[in-house]
C-alpha cells in the first residue's frame, strides 16, 4: 500500500527535525489576569514514520527542488550516481568524446570534449502499480554528428525506470527494472530498443552502453549495434573516461546553468520526455527471459534494403529509380491499373528516400 502523505509525498517541504521531536509549543498564559507568562506545552514525539524517513534518507531532510519536479535535488544526484552506465566508443571516434557545454549560455556551445554525461530524474506516475516510480535519463551530447552528411550538435541518450517501496526510500533501496536505449529515434532508421534490468545485470547500477561510431546511436550490446540502418559500427571499442555527471533539471527549470536545453538549435527538450509509455512497458513485460526488445516497431522491408545496401541515400535513390522504371514498363504493358500501382509505389519509395536523406542530414 502506498505510504500516507506524511511519509510519502515528495513535495512536503519539511521533515520533523531534532528540535521538533521535543514537541514544544510556545504559549502565552495570563496569570492573575494581567501578567503574561511564557510556558511550554509538551506535544509528544514526532510520528515514527516521518522520523524513520528522515533518518533513512538524509537527502530528504532539507528539500531543495530547484527544477520544481517534486524531487529533492540531492536525491536526484544520488540516483544519477547510483545508476550511471559505462559508455563505450570507437577508438577512431571522429568527435572525440561526449561534450561539456557552456553553463549559462542560451545556445549550446561546446567548451570541452571530456566525456561529460548529463542526467535527468523525474517522477513516473504509475497509479496502477504498487510502490514509487522514478525515471532516470543519461545524455551523451556531441558537438557534431560526423557520420554520413555530418551536422552540428547531436543529442543521444539512454534511460531506466527505477522502483522503490515508497518515494522517500534512500537511493540504496531503489532498483532498476527496465532500460531503454535511443538509436536514431523518430527517424526512418529508428532502432531504439529496451530490456529488463535482469537481462543486462543492471538492477543495482548501470549497464554497458555501446555508442556507434560517428552517428552516436546508443545500443545495449555490441551485437545490437549492427541492427540500425544508419551505417552503425561499434568496432575497436574503448571505455569513455567519466569526467562528471551533471543534472540538467527540467525543461523550463534547468539546473547547473543548463539553460541551453530549451534552445531550438537541437531537439534536446523533446528528448527529455518519458521513454516508458504503457505500450513500451507492455512490450518489455511480455519479453522472453534474456530478450532485448525492438521498441520502434518491426523492421520494414525498405529498412532491411537500406541495411543491406550500405545505408546510403544513393542506394535508396538508385532503387527508387530502377523500381520506378520497371513498374512504369509494366504499367505501359498492362494498362491503367498497373500505371496507378506504379505511381503509388513510386511515391512510397520517394518518401522512403526523403526519410533516409533527412536522417543522414541529422533531422532526427
C-alpha positions as CSV (number, residue, x, y, z in Angstrom):
1,X,0.0,0.0,0.0
2,X,1.2,3.5,-0.8
3,X,2.5,5.3,2.3
4,X,0.5,8.1,3.8
5,X,1.0,11.7,2.6
6,X,3.1,12.4,5.7
7,X,5.8,9.9,4.7
8,X,5.3,9.5,1.0
9,X,4.7,12.9,-0.6
10,X,8.0,14.2,-2.0
11,X,6.5,17.7,-2.2
12,X,6.3,18.1,1.5
13,X,8.6,20.9,2.5
14,X,9.6,19.9,5.9
15,X,10.6,16.7,7.9
16,X,10.5,16.8,11.7
17,X,14.0,17.6,12.9
18,X,15.6,17.0,16.3
19,X,14.1,20.2,17.9
20,X,10.6,19.4,16.6
21,X,10.8,15.9,18.2
22,X,10.9,17.6,21.6
23,X,7.3,18.6,20.7
24,X,7.3,22.0,22.4
25,X,5.0,24.9,21.6
26,X,5.2,28.4,23.0
27,X,2.0,29.8,24.6
28,X,1.1,33.0,26.4
29,X,-0.9,32.5,29.7
30,X,-2.4,35.3,31.7
31,X,-1.6,34.9,35.4
32,X,-3.8,36.8,37.7
33,X,-5.5,38.3,34.7
34,X,-2.6,40.7,33.9
35,X,0.9,39.2,33.8
36,X,1.8,37.3,30.5
37,X,3.9,34.2,31.3
38,X,5.6,32.1,28.6
39,X,5.4,28.4,29.1
40,X,6.0,25.2,27.2
41,X,3.4,22.6,26.3
42,X,4.7,19.0,25.7
43,X,3.2,17.7,22.4
44,X,4.9,14.3,22.3
45,X,7.4,12.8,19.9
46,X,7.2,13.2,16.1
47,X,5.4,10.4,14.1
48,X,7.5,7.3,13.8
49,X,7.1,7.0,10.1
50,X,8.3,10.6,9.3
51,X,11.1,10.2,11.8
52,X,12.2,6.9,10.1
53,X,12.1,8.5,6.6
54,X,14.3,11.4,7.7
55,X,16.8,9.2,9.4
56,X,16.8,6.6,6.5
57,X,17.5,9.2,3.8
58,X,19.3,12.3,4.8
59,X,18.8,13.8,1.3
60,X,15.1,14.2,2.2
61,X,15.6,16.2,5.4
62,X,16.1,19.5,3.8
63,X,14.2,19.9,0.5
64,X,15.8,21.9,-2.3
65,X,13.9,21.4,-5.5
66,X,15.2,24.0,-7.9
67,X,13.8,22.2,-11.0
68,X,10.4,22.1,-9.4
69,X,9.6,18.4,-10.2
70,X,8.7,17.3,-6.7
71,X,12.0,15.5,-6.1
72,X,14.8,17.0,-3.9
73,X,17.9,17.9,-6.0
74,X,20.2,16.0,-3.6
75,X,18.1,12.8,-4.0
76,X,18.3,13.2,-7.8
77,X,22.0,13.5,-7.6
78,X,22.3,10.3,-5.6
79,X,20.2,8.3,-8.0
80,X,22.2,9.6,-11.0
81,X,25.4,8.4,-9.4
82,X,23.9,5.1,-8.5
83,X,22.7,4.1,-12.0
84,X,25.2,5.8,-14.3
85,X,26.1,3.4,-17.2
86,X,29.6,2.8,-18.6
87,X,29.8,4.1,-22.2
88,X,31.9,2.6,-24.9
89,X,33.1,4.4,-28.0
90,X,35.3,3.5,-31.0
91,X,39.0,4.3,-30.9
92,X,38.6,6.3,-34.1
93,X,35.5,8.3,-33.0
94,X,35.6,11.4,-35.1
95,X,34.2,13.8,-32.5
96,X,36.5,12.6,-29.7
97,X,34.3,12.3,-26.6
98,X,30.9,13.4,-25.3
99,X,31.0,17.2,-24.8
100,X,30.5,19.6,-22.0
101,X,28.5,22.7,-22.8
102,X,28.9,26.3,-21.6
103,X,26.9,26.9,-18.4
104,X,24.6,29.8,-18.6
105,X,24.6,30.1,-22.4
106,X,21.2,30.3,-24.2
107,X,22.6,28.3,-27.1
108,X,24.5,25.0,-26.9
109,X,28.3,25.8,-27.1
110,X,30.9,23.2,-26.6
111,X,33.6,24.1,-24.0
112,X,35.3,20.7,-23.8
113,X,35.1,17.2,-25.3
114,X,35.9,15.4,-22.0
115,X,33.3,12.6,-21.5
116,X,30.8,14.6,-19.5
117,X,27.4,12.9,-19.1
118,X,24.3,14.8,-18.4
119,X,21.4,13.5,-16.3
120,X,17.7,14.0,-15.6
121,X,15.5,12.5,-12.9
122,X,11.7,12.8,-12.6
123,X,8.7,11.0,-11.2
124,X,6.9,8.4,-13.3
125,X,3.2,8.3,-12.4
126,X,2.2,4.6,-12.2
127,X,-1.0,4.7,-10.2
128,X,-2.0,1.2,-11.2
129,X,1.4,-0.2,-10.0
130,X,2.5,-0.7,-6.4
131,X,5.3,1.3,-4.9
132,X,7.0,4.5,-6.1
133,X,8.5,5.0,-9.6
134,X,11.1,7.3,-11.0
135,X,12.6,7.7,-14.5
136,X,16.4,8.4,-14.8
137,X,17.9,9.6,-18.1
138,X,21.6,9.8,-19.1
139,X,22.5,12.0,-22.1
140,X,25.8,11.8,-24.1
141,X,25.8,15.1,-26.1
142,X,28.1,15.7,-29.0
143,X,29.5,18.8,-30.8
144,X,28.7,17.2,-34.1
145,X,27.4,14.1,-35.9
146,X,30.3,13.1,-38.2
147,X,28.7,10.2,-40.0
148,X,27.3,10.4,-43.5
149,X,26.3,14.1,-44.3
150,X,27.6,15.4,-40.9
151,X,25.8,18.1,-39.0
152,X,26.4,20.2,-35.9
153,X,25.2,19.1,-32.5
154,X,23.9,15.6,-31.6
155,X,21.6,14.5,-28.7
156,X,21.6,10.9,-27.7
157,X,20.5,9.1,-24.5
158,X,19.6,6.0,-22.5
159,X,17.2,5.8,-19.6
160,X,16.0,3.5,-16.8
161,X,12.8,3.0,-14.9
162,X,13.5,2.5,-11.2
163,X,11.2,1.5,-8.3
164,X,11.1,1.5,-4.5
165,X,8.6,0.6,-1.9
166,X,7.9,4.3,-1.1
167,X,9.1,7.6,-2.5
168,X,11.2,8.6,0.5
169,X,13.2,5.4,0.4
170,X,17.0,6.0,0.3
171,X,18.8,5.6,-3.0
172,X,20.2,2.2,-2.0
173,X,16.7,0.8,-1.8
174,X,15.8,1.8,-5.4
175,X,16.1,-0.9,-8.1
176,X,16.1,-0.6,-11.9
177,X,13.5,-2.7,-13.6
178,X,14.0,-1.7,-17.3
179,X,16.5,0.0,-19.5
180,X,15.8,1.9,-22.8
181,X,18.4,2.8,-25.5
182,X,17.6,5.5,-28.1
183,X,19.0,4.8,-31.5
184,X,18.1,7.2,-34.4
185,X,14.9,8.0,-32.5
186,X,11.9,9.1,-34.7
187,X,13.7,8.6,-38.0
188,X,13.3,6.2,-40.8
189,X,16.2,4.2,-39.2
190,X,14.9,4.1,-35.7
191,X,16.5,1.1,-33.9
192,X,15.6,2.1,-30.3
193,X,15.2,-0.9,-28.0
194,X,14.9,-2.0,-24.4
195,X,15.5,-4.8,-22.0
196,X,14.9,-5.8,-18.4
197,X,17.5,-4.9,-15.8
198,X,17.8,-8.6,-15.1
199,X,18.8,-9.3,-18.7
200,X,21.5,-6.7,-18.5
201,X,22.6,-7.4,-14.9
202,X,21.9,-3.7,-14.2
203,X,19.3,-3.7,-11.4
204,X,21.7,-2.0,-8.8
205,X,23.8,0.0,-11.2
206,X,24.2,1.0,-14.8
207,X,24.8,-1.3,-17.8
208,X,27.4,-1.0,-20.5
209,X,26.2,1.2,-23.4
210,X,27.8,0.9,-26.9
211,X,27.8,4.1,-28.9
212,X,28.0,3.8,-32.7
213,X,31.0,5.4,-34.4
214,X,30.2,8.9,-35.9
215,X,26.4,8.6,-35.6
216,X,26.4,8.1,-31.8
217,X,23.3,5.9,-31.5
218,X,23.0,4.0,-28.2
219,X,22.9,0.2,-28.0
220,X,22.5,-2.2,-25.1
221,X,25.0,-4.6,-26.7
222,X,27.8,-4.6,-29.2
223,X,25.9,-7.0,-31.4
224,X,22.8,-4.8,-31.4
225,X,24.9,-2.0,-32.9
226,X,24.6,-3.7,-36.3
227,X,20.8,-3.6,-36.3
228,X,20.4,0.0,-37.3
229,X,20.1,1.0,-40.9
230,X,22.2,4.2,-40.5
231,X,25.6,2.6,-41.1
232,X,26.2,2.0,-37.4
233,X,29.5,0.5,-36.4
234,X,30.8,-0.5,-32.9
235,X,34.4,-1.6,-33.6
236,X,37.6,-1.2,-31.6
237,X,35.7,0.0,-28.6
238,X,37.2,1.6,-25.5
239,X,35.5,2.9,-22.3
240,X,34.7,6.6,-22.1
241,X,36.6,8.2,-19.2
242,X,33.9,9.6,-17.0
243,X,34.6,13.3,-16.3
244,X,31.3,14.0,-14.4
245,X,27.6,13.6,-14.4
246,X,25.7,16.9,-14.4
247,X,22.0,17.2,-13.5
248,X,20.1,19.1,-16.3
249,X,17.0,19.7,-14.3
250,X,13.8,20.0,-16.4
251,X,12.7,21.9,-19.5
252,X,11.8,25.4,-18.3
253,X,13.6,24.8,-15.0
254,X,17.2,23.9,-15.7
255,X,19.9,23.2,-13.1
256,X,23.6,23.9,-13.2
257,X,23.3,26.6,-15.8
258,X,21.9,24.2,-18.5
259,X,19.6,26.9,-20.0
260,X,20.6,25.6,-23.4
261,X,18.3,22.6,-23.1
262,X,15.4,24.8,-24.4
263,X,17.4,26.0,-27.4
264,X,15.8,25.5,-30.8
265,X,19.2,24.5,-32.4
266,X,18.6,20.9,-31.4
267,X,15.8,18.6,-30.1
268,X,17.1,18.5,-26.6
269,X,13.8,19.4,-24.8
270,X,11.9,16.9,-26.9
271,X,14.2,14.1,-25.7
272,X,13.5,14.9,-22.1
273,X,10.1,13.3,-22.0
274,X,9.2,9.8,-20.7
275,X,10.6,6.8,-22.6
276,X,8.3,4.4,-20.8
277,X,4.8,4.6,-22.1
278,X,2.2,2.0,-21.2
279,X,2.8,0.4,-24.6
280,X,6.6,0.3,-24.2
281,X,6.2,-1.3,-20.7
282,X,3.7,-3.9,-22.0
283,X,6.2,-5.0,-24.7
284,X,9.1,-5.1,-22.1
285,X,7.0,-7.1,-19.6
286,X,5.9,-9.6,-22.3
287,X,9.5,-10.2,-23.5
288,X,11.0,-13.6,-23.1
289,X,13.7,-14.0,-20.4
290,X,17.0,-12.6,-21.7
291,X,15.4,-10.9,-24.7
292,X,16.2,-7.4,-26.0
293,X,13.0,-5.9,-27.5
294,X,12.8,-3.6,-30.5
295,X,10.7,-0.6,-29.5
296,X,10.3,1.2,-32.8
297,X,8.2,-1.5,-34.5
298,X,9.3,-4.3,-36.7
299,X,11.9,-3.5,-39.3
300,X,10.2,-2.6,-42.6
301,X,11.3,-4.2,-45.9
302,X,12.9,-0.9,-47.0
303,X,14.8,-0.7,-43.7
304,X,16.4,-4.1,-44.5
305,X,17.1,-2.9,-48.0
306,X,19.0,0.1,-46.7
307,X,20.9,-2.0,-44.2
308,X,22.0,-4.5,-47.0
309,X,22.7,-1.7,-49.4
310,X,25.3,0.0,-47.2
311,X,23.0,2.6,-45.6
312,X,23.4,5.3,-48.2
313,X,20.8,7.7,-49.6
314,X,22.3,6.9,-53.0
315,X,21.4,3.2,-52.7
316,X,17.8,4.1,-51.9
317,X,17.7,6.7,-54.8
318,X,19.0,4.1,-57.2
319,X,16.5,1.5,-56.0
320,X,13.7,4.1,-56.4
321,X,14.7,4.9,-60.0
322,X,15.1,1.2,-61.0
323,X,11.8,0.2,-59.4
324,X,10.1,3.2,-61.0
325,X,11.3,2.2,-64.4
326,X,10.4,-1.4,-64.0
327,X,6.9,-0.7,-62.8
328,X,6.5,2.0,-65.4
329,X,7.2,-0.6,-68.1
330,X,4.7,-3.0,-66.5
331,X,2.2,-0.2,-66.3
332,X,2.6,0.6,-70.0
333,X,2.2,-3.0,-70.9
334,X,-0.9,-3.9,-68.8
335,X,-2.9,-0.7,-68.7
336,X,-4.0,1.9,-66.3
337,X,-4.4,-0.4,-63.3
338,X,-0.7,-1.0,-63.1
339,X,0.1,2.5,-64.0
340,X,-1.8,3.6,-60.9
341,X,0.1,1.0,-58.9
342,X,3.4,2.3,-60.3
343,X,2.5,5.8,-59.2
344,X,1.8,4.6,-55.6
345,X,5.0,2.6,-55.4
346,X,7.0,5.5,-56.8
347,X,5.5,7.8,-54.2
348,X,6.2,5.3,-51.4
349,X,9.8,4.9,-52.4
350,X,10.1,8.6,-52.8
351,X,9.0,9.1,-49.2
352,X,11.5,6.4,-48.1
353,X,14.3,8.1,-49.9
354,X,13.5,11.5,-48.4
355,X,13.2,9.9,-45.0
356,X,16.7,8.4,-45.2
357,X,18.0,11.7,-46.6
358,X,16.6,13.6,-43.7
359,X,18.1,11.1,-41.3
360,X,21.5,11.4,-42.8
361,X,21.3,15.2,-42.7
362,X,20.6,15.0,-38.9
363,X,16.9,15.8,-38.8
364,X,16.3,13.4,-36.0
